[in-house]
């Protein structure tokens, strides 16, 4: 049995569904970002699957690399925001300031 395009699309749909589920049901910022990463990885899988089953077109590879770069930048910005909020709340707790 060979692995066809349908197999890739089913796995991608499962990843996308899990990402949407994590994004909708979670209130934690980190877990929501993990859901976004799952959604982006499902898009990457689609890009690469369609690129593989066409005539070796590199458009899917280029799009996947762009999405990986976008995901890395998104993770870095989100981590900086979370660290800033954490630093601000611990500083206000030490000094006794509210807000």
C-alpha positions as CSV (number, residue, x, y, z in Angstrom):
1,X,0.0,0.0,0.0
2,X,1.4,3.3,-1.0
3,X,0.9,6.6,0.8
4,X,-1.2,8.9,-1.4
5,X,-2.3,12.4,-1.3
6,X,-5.5,11.4,0.6
7,X,-3.4,10.2,3.5
8,X,-1.5,13.5,3.8
9,X,-4.8,15.4,3.6
10,X,-6.4,13.3,6.3
11,X,-3.4,13.9,8.7
12,X,-3.5,17.6,7.9
13,X,-7.2,17.8,8.6
14,X,-6.7,16.1,11.9
15,X,-3.9,18.5,12.8
16,X,-6.0,21.4,11.8
17,X,-9.0,20.2,13.8
18,X,-6.8,19.7,16.9
19,X,-5.4,23.2,16.5
20,X,-8.8,24.8,16.2
21,X,-10.0,22.8,19.3
22,X,-7.0,24.0,21.3
23,X,-7.5,27.5,20.2
24,X,-11.2,27.6,21.0
25,X,-11.2,25.7,24.3
26,X,-8.0,26.9,26.0
27,X,-7.6,30.1,28.0
28,X,-3.9,29.8,28.6
29,X,-1.8,31.9,26.2
30,X,0.9,29.3,25.7
31,X,-1.7,26.6,24.9
32,X,-3.4,28.9,22.4
33,X,-0.1,29.5,20.7
34,X,0.5,25.7,20.5
35,X,-2.9,25.5,18.8
36,X,-1.8,28.1,16.3
37,X,1.4,26.2,15.6
38,X,-0.7,23.1,14.9
39,X,-2.8,25.0,12.4
40,X,0.3,26.3,10.7
41,X,1.9,22.9,10.6
42,X,-1.2,21.5,9.0
43,X,-1.0,24.2,6.3
44,X,2.7,23.2,5.8
45,X,1.7,19.6,5.4
46,X,-0.8,20.6,2.7
47,X,1.8,22.7,0.9
48,X,4.3,19.9,0.8
49,X,1.8,17.2,-0.1
50,X,0.5,19.1,-3.1
51,X,4.1,20.0,-4.1
52,X,5.1,16.3,-3.9
53,X,2.2,15.0,-6.0
54,X,2.6,17.6,-8.7
55,X,5.5,17.7,-11.2
56,X,8.1,18.5,-8.6
57,X,6.9,22.1,-8.3
58,X,8.9,24.0,-5.6
59,X,6.1,26.5,-4.8
60,X,4.9,24.3,-1.9
61,X,8.4,24.1,-0.4
62,X,8.9,27.9,-0.6
63,X,5.5,28.5,1.0
64,X,6.3,26.0,3.8
65,X,9.6,27.7,4.5
66,X,7.8,31.0,4.7
67,X,5.3,29.6,7.1
68,X,8.0,28.2,9.3
69,X,9.7,31.6,9.4
70,X,6.4,33.2,10.2
71,X,5.8,30.7,13.0
72,X,9.2,31.3,14.5
73,X,8.7,35.1,14.5
74,X,5.2,34.6,16.0
75,X,6.6,32.4,18.8
76,X,9.4,34.9,19.6
77,X,7.0,37.9,19.8
78,X,4.5,35.9,21.9
79,X,7.2,34.8,24.3
80,X,8.4,38.4,24.6
81,X,4.9,39.6,25.4
82,X,4.4,36.8,28.0
83,X,7.7,37.6,29.7
84,X,6.8,41.3,29.7
85,X,3.5,40.6,31.4
86,X,5.1,38.3,33.9
87,X,7.8,40.8,34.7
88,X,5.2,43.6,35.1
89,X,2.9,41.6,37.4
90,X,5.8,40.3,39.6
91,X,7.1,43.9,39.9
92,X,3.7,45.2,40.9
93,X,3.3,42.4,43.5
94,X,6.7,43.3,45.1
95,X,6.0,47.0,45.3
96,X,2.4,46.6,46.4
97,X,0.9,48.4,43.3
98,X,-2.3,47.0,41.9
99,X,-2.6,47.0,38.1
